[in-house]
């Protein structure tokens, strides 16, 4: 095994959606140590005060509000890397205009996943076993 140079970092992003439209996201960054960020979004938002990131109800004591959106304090993180944000450090995506309601860190605002790291390999796995009626897909993006 060879020693890794400073630029030998690896990023892996995994997204999946279940039959009930629930959503899972995982960001893994490995350089000298492993960093991992995950979140899950339930399929249907709670009827009262849903968090934009996870769709669960946000109680007043744990909410962060920007414009018309509510987040749990623990959900108010960069959409790409999971860096915790504050009202002073969050950024909105000016490239997509008002259609992108996500929040980003300064590093990832205005960037697509493909732009994060030069060359990408995209693996799409479609789970089409007879028991699940094609109700789940998984996208895995690995950067080398």
N, C-alpha and C positions, 0 to 999 in steps of 0.2 A: 504494500500500500504506500502511495506517495503522499507527501505532505501537501496540504491544500494551500494554494496561493491566496492572497487576500481577495482576489476577484472570483474565487471558486465557490461562490454562494449558490445555493439551489433554492428555488421557489416552487412550491406546488400548491395548486388551487383545485379544490374539488367542490362541485356543486351538484345537488341532486334534488329531485322533486318526486314526492310520493303520489299515490293515486288520489289522495284527498287534497292535493295541491299544497301540502306542507313543503317547506323548503329548507335545505341544509347547506351550509357553506363552511368550508375549512380552508384556511390559509396557513401554510407551513413554510418557514424560512429557516434554512440551515446554513450556517457559516461555521464558526467555531463552536457554537452551541445551537440548540434547536429551539425555535420560537414557533408557537402554534396558536392560532386564533380560530374559534368556531362560533357559529351562531345558528339557531334554528328558528324558523318562522312558522307559527301554526297557520293552518289553511284559512281559517275564518277569523277576522279580527273580533276582539271582544266588543260588545255593543257600546260600552261606555269607556271613553278615554283610552283607546288602543295605542300601544307603542308602535311607532313606525317600523322599527327593526324586527320585533318579535311577535307583534299583533296581540300581546297580552295586555291586560288592563294596567295602567300606570296610576298608582295612588299619588296623591298630592305631595307627600313628603319625599318621594323618590323620582320626581319628574324633572326633566329638562325640556323646555319648550323653545322652539325656534319657529318663527312665523306661525303657520297653522299646524305644525307637527309637534307631537309629544314623543319623548324617549324616556326609558328608564335611565338612571344615571349610569348603570353598568352597560347599557346598550348604546350610549352616546359615544361611539368609537368610529374610526375611519372604516368605511365600507370595504376597503381593500385589505389593509394590514391589521386592523383592530387596535390601533393606537388610541388610548383614551383621549378624549377631546374635552374642551371646556367652551363656554360661550365666547371666550377670547381667542381660541385656537382653531375652531372649526372653519371649514371652507365649503362653499357650495360650488357646483360644477357650472362655470359660465359657458362651456362649450355646448352643452345640451340644453341650456336655457331653463325654462320653468318645468320642462318635462322630467328632469332629474332631481328628485327630492332628497337624494342621499347626501350624507355629510362625509367629508374627506379630511385627511391631514394635509399639511402644506405640500408634502412630497407627492401625493397621489391625486390631488385635485386636477381635473381636466385630462386625466390619462385613462386610457383603456387598459385592460389587463394585458393585452398584447404589447403595449408600449412600456410596461414596467420593466421588462427584461428583454433585451434584443430578440434573439431567435426563439421561437416557441415550437413546441411539439404539442399538438392537440389530439387527445385520445377521446373518442366518443364511444361509450359502451351503452348499448341499448339492451335492456333486460327483456328478452322476448320468450321466456319460458311459457308453456301452455297455461300454467296456473295463474299468471298475473295479467293476462290480456294486454300486454304492452303498456301498463299503467305507470311505469317508472322509467326515468332516464337518468343517466349520470354523465356529467361532463368532467373530465379531468384534464387540467392544463399543467404541463410540466415544463419548466424552463431549465435548460442545461447550461 
